[in-house]
Amino acid sequence: MTTIKEQPTLSRCGKIAAVVVLLCLNCTRAEAHLVTTGLGPVYDGIAHLALSPADLAVVMVLTLLAAMRGPRPGRWLLALLPASWLLGNLTGLMFPINASLAWATGVSFLLAGALVAADRNLPLPVVAMLAAVIGAFHGFLTGAALARTSSTALELTGTLVALIVVVTLVAGLVVSIKAYWARVAVRVLGSWIAATGLLMIGWSLRAGN
Amino acid sequence: MRPKSQNSKMTSHNAIVWIVLLAALAAPSRAWAHVQTGEVGGFVSGFHHPISGWDHVLAMVAVGLWGSQLGAPAMWLLPVTFPMVMALGGMMGLLGIPLPGVEFGIAFSAIVLGAMVLAEKRPSLWVAAVVVGIFAIFHGHAHGTELPAGQSGLLYSMGFVIATGCLHGVGIGIGLIHRWAAGRVILRVAGATVAVAGIFFLYSAFK
């Protein structure tokens, strides 16, 4: 049998790692409000939420706030947040504004994050009201941004589906937390979001928006 | 030893992988080497900022070490409160609100926190929180003053806060050796090292 000298080959993990590194080096900026996945408007809407750190963070922190109080507030949030978000979306689409209102986003981060960090036993109506107001506000900003693009109702549907999935997963995770350290970790996360909000307020006041 | 057909199959497979990798590299994308006008550097820049100076790194790790020595609830309370107080200082710096003696405050933070770890001091919880909070203002203000101008600092701020939190986590993680006798000695040595570094920072601030 004819044989040849064995050649060195890349391992499977090595190949995957090389591809990942090269793709990371080759990345471009994420354009949250101009994103097109090429897979249609529903996926564009899903990608919109996934690539908007401000929206994602506020959904996360509101979910943490509700779910830390137990399953009932968590269930309420699952219905209330998408509804208020959609209401805000529609309002933003109908009455778009050009201002980014970054300071108000910072205030919402600060408020919700500080409440998570404090871990106080807030009554359900207070949690629900906060979620509704902050959700409607961020939905309004998203709607106003989408109004500047050729967005469709399907994109909004995609965003809402993504939002419901995030709320469900995060709430399920937080409600099931039993360990003391895990609850502290959630509080630390809240304090980080509150701190980010404070810095955002500083940024926006310095920039004058 | 492989048959020739199998070996040539593998070679062609590798060739395809390398072609894909080279194609990925060759695909054009813009290089953003500098901070753009009206933008900030993003998450990575924000994350890098707190870990780029030894004064901040040592003080943050010392907070975690001290928290570990104090035990619960201080171990958890300090990392929860510190980022918010530091961000308050950062906001003051961003808004241009002056805070005299910032460099001295930072140097003293390393000295005091290092000394606390060295002496294994156990003050009441509120005293520990106030001490750490005061120093957090100085650290936050210094960073806020140095942050680049921009319209929206969301990702930068996130990176900045998370990096600081991670430094606390490193301190707490190291501080877990406190449960062993040898570990307690090592922690005190670490506290002494931080305090000595603080004296060096103080000397540098005077120069």
Interface residues (C-beta under 8 A of the other chain):
Chain A: M1 T2 T3 I4 E6 Q7 T9 L10 K15 A18 V19 L22 L23 L25 N26 C27 T28 R29 P53 A54 A57 S100 A102 T105 A114 A117 W181 V184 R187 V188 S191 W192 A194 A195 T196 G197 L198 L199 M200 I201 G202 W203 S204 L205 R206 A207 N209
Chain B: M1 R2 P3 K4 N7 M10 T11 N14 V17 V20 L21 A24 L25 A27 S29 R30 W32 V40 W76 P79 V80 T81 P83 M84 M86 A87 L88 G90 M91 M92 G93 L94 L95 G96 G144 L147 A149 G150 Q151 S152 G153 L154 L155 S157 M158 F160 V161 I162 G165
